[in-house]
Structures are given as C-alpha cells and as structure tokens.
Amino acid sequence: MYVFDQITHYVEPRGITEYDSYMFHGLAFREGIESPHEPNVVFGEPYREPLHIVRNAYVVPDIFLPSAMPIIGERVKAAISSLPNLEFLRVIIDKLIYHPFDRGDLSQYQRGRRHNPIKVLKQMDGEPSLIEKYGSYFELIVPVINRLTSARTDRKTVRFRIGPPGFQEPFKVKVSKGLLEEYPIIFSEGGFLCSDKAFDRLGGYLDPDYFTTTHVEL
C-alpha cells in the first residue's frame, strides 16, 4: 500500500514555503464558501455541487489539492478511470492568474502584504484566455475509510508515518489488500491510501515538491 498527501511541513530555506504551496494548489470554493469550510461532496451520496477553483497558471499540475479531495487533470482521469469505486466531478475554473514565482524563495515573504499568497490569488486580475487552454479538471471523489461498510474480515491495523521523522505521531488504519482491491483509493486522516495498482497509475503525476508519499507493508 502507498499513502500520499499534500506537504504541509514547510522546510525553509531549502524546501518549499507556504507561499509556494498556495501558488501550486490554489484556492477552492463550493457554494461560495472557501475550503476547508465548504460543504463536502461525499462518495456515494447525491450531493454534487461542483467545486470552483482559483489558481496560478504559472504551474499546471496534473494533481493538486486545494480542498479535501484531489483535483486531477484529464491524463490522470484516463489513467485511473477503469479502477472501481471512484467518482469524478468536473470542477469550474473561476479564475487563472499568471504569477511567476521561485520555489523556496523566502524573499516572497519580504515584499509586503501584497505578496500574501491568498491575497495574490484573490486580488490579481485573471486571464480568461488561459482558461480556454487549461483543459478539464475533476474532483476525485473517493471513499472515506471511517464510512466504509465493507464486510471484509481480513482488515488489520497498520501504522504509518507520512512526512519527516518527528513531524507527527504515526497514524493507524484498519485496512487489507482485499479492501484496497475493492476500494483502490481511500481517504484517511493520515492521507490517501492507495493500492499498489492505483499508485502505479497516479504516483508519477504527483509533484514531489508538493506531495509526500510513503510505502506501507500489508
């Protein structure tokens, strides 16, 4: 099993900063409410209000995570769409800005309030012509582990740590190879649990500067 999640342990000065992270992942809104307070779309339930995205088109990732569930491009959707128990909801790109930045450049924090990344994303004028070139993106809706009602009896508790040593206590989940065959991508408190097959298909699209991954033996 593999686990991936957004990097939130910003390592300065050599690693990425919070500024970089916002420039990469962007902002998300649903029904006008900004993430992480927006209503969630839940796997298997009828509520399907689309997510609205504001982001920087200086980087065009295949996978980014401005909200609870990953946003994926058409290439990733094509790679994983044959896997079971995944749902895809097209997102609406409300605004794309074009704002060059240097990963790990701390001077971006030293140029005044206008370089607050959230203010930059919200206040800079968008470039509508970029939206036409950007392609379609989708919210990847996957089951949440504590909502699964699978009758499998082979689940066992495994522990894993994602991120640098000492950053957090290990997470615990009850999972099995059989469960991951049935549900190949599952959301958990510690990150997204992926079967080996699912990770083989999407892992190469995760930017290692912005996502952290770990392998867990089952």
C-alpha positions as CSV (number, residue, x, y, z in Angstrom):
1,M,0.0,0.0,0.0
2,Y,1.1,3.6,-0.7
3,V,0.0,6.7,1.1
4,F,0.2,10.2,-0.3
5,D,-0.8,13.7,1.0
6,Q,-0.1,17.3,0.5
7,I,3.1,18.5,2.1
8,T,2.4,20.9,5.0
9,H,5.7,20.7,6.8
10,Y,7.4,23.6,5.1
11,V,11.2,23.2,5.2
12,E,13.0,26.6,4.9
13,P,15.1,27.8,3.4
14,R,15.9,24.9,1.0
15,G,12.4,23.5,0.7
16,I,9.1,24.9,-0.5
17,T,7.3,27.5,1.5
18,E,3.6,28.1,2.4
19,Y,3.7,30.7,-0.4
20,D,4.8,28.1,-2.9
21,S,2.1,25.7,-1.7
22,Y,-0.7,28.2,-2.3
23,M,0.7,29.1,-5.7
24,F,0.7,25.4,-6.6
25,H,-2.5,24.2,-5.1
26,G,-4.6,27.3,-5.4
27,L,-7.9,28.0,-3.6
28,A,-11.2,26.2,-3.7
29,F,-14.8,27.2,-3.0
30,R,-18.2,25.4,-3.0
31,E,-21.4,27.4,-2.9
32,G,-19.3,30.5,-2.3
33,I,-17.7,29.0,0.9
34,E,-13.9,28.7,0.9
35,S,-12.1,25.5,1.7
36,P,-11.7,24.0,4.3
37,H,-15.2,25.2,5.4
38,E,-17.1,24.4,2.2
39,P,-19.7,21.6,2.1
40,N,-18.1,18.3,1.0
41,V,-19.2,16.0,-1.8
42,V,-19.3,12.5,-0.3
43,F,-18.7,9.3,-2.2
44,G,-21.9,7.5,-3.0
45,E,-24.2,10.4,-1.9
46,P,-26.3,12.5,-4.2
47,Y,-25.0,16.0,-3.4
48,R,-22.9,17.1,-6.4
49,E,-22.4,20.8,-6.3
50,P,-19.2,21.5,-8.2
51,L,-16.0,22.9,-6.7
52,H,-14.8,26.3,-8.0
53,I,-11.1,26.9,-8.4
54,V,-8.9,30.0,-8.3
55,R,-5.2,29.2,-9.1
56,N,-1.9,30.3,-10.6
57,A,-1.4,29.1,-14.2
58,Y,2.3,29.6,-13.9
59,V,2.3,25.9,-12.9
60,V,-0.1,23.4,-14.5
61,P,0.0,20.3,-12.3
62,D,-1.8,17.0,-13.2
63,I,-2.8,16.7,-9.5
64,F,-3.3,19.4,-6.9
65,L,-5.1,19.5,-3.6
66,P,-6.8,22.8,-2.7
67,S,-9.6,21.0,-0.8
68,A,-10.2,17.7,0.9
69,M,-10.2,15.6,-2.3
70,P,-7.6,15.8,-5.1
71,I,-8.2,17.7,-8.3
72,I,-7.0,15.8,-11.3
73,G,-6.4,16.5,-15.0
74,E,-7.6,14.6,-18.0
75,R,-4.5,12.4,-18.2
76,V,-4.8,11.2,-14.6
77,K,-8.6,10.6,-15.0
78,A,-7.8,8.5,-18.1
79,A,-5.2,6.5,-16.2
80,I,-7.4,5.6,-13.2
81,S,-10.9,5.7,-14.6
82,S,-11.1,1.9,-15.0
83,L,-10.5,1.3,-11.3
84,P,-13.6,0.6,-9.2
85,N,-15.3,2.8,-6.7
86,L,-14.0,6.2,-7.9
87,E,-16.2,9.2,-8.8
88,F,-15.3,12.2,-10.9
89,L,-16.9,15.6,-10.6
90,R,-15.9,18.3,-13.1
91,V,-14.6,21.4,-11.4
92,I,-15.2,25.0,-12.5
93,I,-12.1,27.2,-13.0
94,D,-13.3,30.6,-11.9
95,K,-10.0,32.4,-12.4
96,L,-6.5,31.8,-13.5
97,I,-3.8,34.3,-12.7
98,Y,-0.3,34.2,-14.2
99,H,2.2,34.9,-11.5
100,P,5.8,33.6,-11.8
101,F,7.4,32.6,-8.5
102,D,10.6,30.8,-7.4
103,R,10.2,27.7,-5.3
104,G,11.7,28.2,-1.9
105,D,12.4,31.9,-2.4
106,L,11.9,33.4,1.1
107,S,12.0,37.0,-0.3
108,Q,8.5,36.4,-1.5
109,Y,7.6,36.8,2.2
110,Q,9.5,40.0,2.4
111,R,7.8,42.1,-0.2
112,G,4.8,43.4,1.8
113,R,1.2,42.3,2.3
114,R,0.5,42.2,-1.4
115,H,2.6,39.0,-1.5
116,N,0.4,37.2,0.9
117,P,-0.4,34.2,-1.3
118,I,-4.1,34.2,-0.6
119,K,-4.4,37.9,-1.4
120,V,-2.4,37.4,-4.6
121,L,-4.7,34.7,-5.8
122,K,-7.9,36.6,-4.8
123,Q,-6.8,40.2,-5.9
124,M,-4.8,39.7,-9.1
125,D,-6.7,40.0,-12.3
126,G,-7.4,36.7,-14.0
127,E,-6.6,35.9,-17.6
128,P,-9.7,34.4,-19.2
129,S,-7.7,33.3,-22.3
130,L,-5.8,30.9,-20.1
131,I,-8.9,29.1,-19.0
132,E,-9.6,28.0,-22.6
133,K,-6.1,26.4,-22.8
134,Y,-6.2,24.8,-19.4
135,G,-8.2,21.7,-20.2
136,S,-10.8,20.0,-18.0
137,Y,-10.1,19.1,-14.3
138,F,-12.1,16.9,-12.0
139,E,-12.6,16.4,-8.3
140,L,-11.6,12.8,-7.5
141,I,-14.2,11.6,-5.0
142,V,-13.1,8.6,-3.1
143,P,-14.5,6.7,0.0
144,V,-13.6,7.9,3.5
145,I,-12.3,5.0,5.5
146,N,-14.5,5.5,8.5
147,R,-17.6,5.5,6.3
148,L,-16.8,2.2,4.6
149,T,-19.2,-0.6,5.4
150,S,-17.3,-3.4,3.8
151,A,-18.0,-6.8,5.4
152,R,-14.4,-7.9,4.9
153,T,-12.9,-9.6,7.9
154,D,-9.3,-9.5,6.8
155,R,-8.7,-5.9,7.8
156,K,-5.8,-5.4,10.2
157,T,-4.4,-2.3,12.0
158,V,-1.3,-0.9,10.3
159,R,0.7,2.2,11.4
160,F,2.4,4.6,9.2
161,R,4.1,8.0,9.4
162,I,4.0,10.4,6.5
163,G,6.3,13.4,6.5
164,P,9.7,13.9,8.1
165,P,10.7,11.9,11.3
166,G,9.3,13.5,14.4
167,F,6.8,15.7,12.5
168,Q,3.8,13.8,13.8
169,E,2.7,10.7,15.6
170,P,2.1,7.6,13.4
171,F,-1.4,7.2,12.0
172,K,-3.4,3.9,12.5
173,V,-5.8,2.5,10.0
174,K,-7.6,-0.8,9.6
175,V,-7.0,-2.0,6.0
176,S,-6.2,-5.0,3.9
177,K,-5.1,-5.9,0.4
178,G,-8.6,-7.1,-0.3
179,L,-10.2,-3.9,0.9
180,L,-7.8,-1.9,-1.4
181,E,-8.8,-4.2,-4.4
182,E,-12.4,-3.3,-3.7
183,Y,-11.6,0.4,-3.0
184,P,-8.2,1.2,-4.6
185,I,-8.1,4.8,-3.3
186,I,-9.4,5.7,0.2
187,F,-9.2,8.9,2.2
188,S,-8.0,8.6,5.7
189,E,-6.9,11.1,8.4
190,G,-3.2,10.3,7.5
191,G,-3.6,10.7,3.8
192,F,-4.9,8.9,0.7
193,L,-4.4,5.1,0.9
194,C,-3.7,3.6,-2.5
195,S,-3.4,0.0,-3.7
196,D,-0.2,-0.7,-5.5
197,K,-2.1,-0.8,-8.8
198,A,-3.7,2.6,-8.2
199,F,-0.4,4.2,-7.2
200,D,1.3,2.7,-10.2
201,R,-1.2,4.7,-12.3
202,L,-1.2,8.0,-10.5
203,G,2.0,8.2,-8.5
204,G,4.0,9.5,-11.4
205,Y,1.7,12.5,-11.6
206,L,2.4,13.7,-8.0
207,D,4.9,16.5,-7.9
208,P,7.4,15.5,-5.1
209,D,7.9,19.1,-4.1
210,Y,4.3,19.4,-3.1
211,F,3.2,15.9,-2.2
212,T,4.8,13.4,0.3
213,T,4.4,9.6,-0.2
214,T,5.3,6.5,1.8
215,H,5.0,2.8,1.3
216,V,3.4,0.6,3.9
217,E,3.7,-3.2,4.0
218,L,0.4,-5.0,4.4
